[in-house]
Amino acid sequence: MTIYTSEQVRPYVYMGTHKITGQFYIGYREVNKIPSHLDIHKYQTSSEEIAELGFDNFDWVIVAEFFGHCAGYDAYDFENDLIKENFDNPLNLNGQYWDWGSGYQRFRGRTKHTEEHKMKLSQKNKILVENGTHPFLGGENQRRLVSEGIHQFVVEKTCPHCGFTGKGTNMERYHFDNCSHNEKFKEISIPICEITCMEWGWEWEPVYNIAQFCRDEPRLGGKNSRNHIGELIKGIIPQFNGFVCRKPDMIYEEFFTYHSWEVNCRDWGEKWVEVRNMTEFCKNSGDLKLSISGMSQTATGLYEWHKNYRCRKIIKKVRIPR
């Protein structure tokens, strides 16, 4: 049964009620390409909880459709208002909603911690408070930690692979595992060229990253060294500061490497699909609010799933046909 149906393709708000327990879920959708009463059975919501309980175990109804230039916003607002009105209902499966009055996202706590886990969290928080590093101590305390140079965002950290030193947690999140000197990359990466000079006794050194090579070599510290080495590799100039270049003896030019994504969806089982353009994938995914940042956080391990998807970063080695 549906409360409202039409043959127009418009943003809509829907609700599903469990056939046995009476639990219900409210949602909205604005990127549908077909009428709502057909789309809901194809879309089957982005809720992980509904996926676990089984979409077919619910009776689904279209509550309302919206039209006009702001139809998507109107549907979103209406969905949140419905969730807010029923948020205290124990049968409501929605875990959050946007409260326009306060300007905050409201969440329902669902994680049940064991007593042992609660004790560990309590001990950890006590230590953070005693050390003056707990984030809940307020802005003054955070500014004091920054000024003293002991805040986690300004403490210098050194990469274990290349020795590069930087400030803040970004080193751990973005640089460490992605460092070009990381052995896991060298196992499958191919050097773009080999470089030598007379002082080395004509021993050829593989170059995986031009910028890193110029940083490591004292004689290549000039501002334009990277461009000149690039010209050297391309064969535009024969030598630069005593350095000469050659393509590797093995036919490396038959291959190239690139960073890519692989995406997996709950509906796909164990199947992983390569995605070269994550922006386009998120736009065309059909899942509400599927963001690039959320997908990248599944790749870094911060999230296990984003909506109905998870992803991982990979390095691909591809043969270039002659």
Helices and strands as residue ranges (DSSP letters): E 12-18, E 24-29, H 36-43, H 48-53, G 55-57, E 58-65, H 71-85, E 96-99, E 104-107, H 115-131, G 135-137, H 139-148, E 156-158, E 165-167, H 170-170, I 171-175, H 183-186, E 193-197, G 198-200, E 205-207, H 210-216, G 218-220, H 225-234, E 243-246, G 252-254, E 255-265, G 266-268, E 273-275, H 278-284, H 292-299, E 309-319
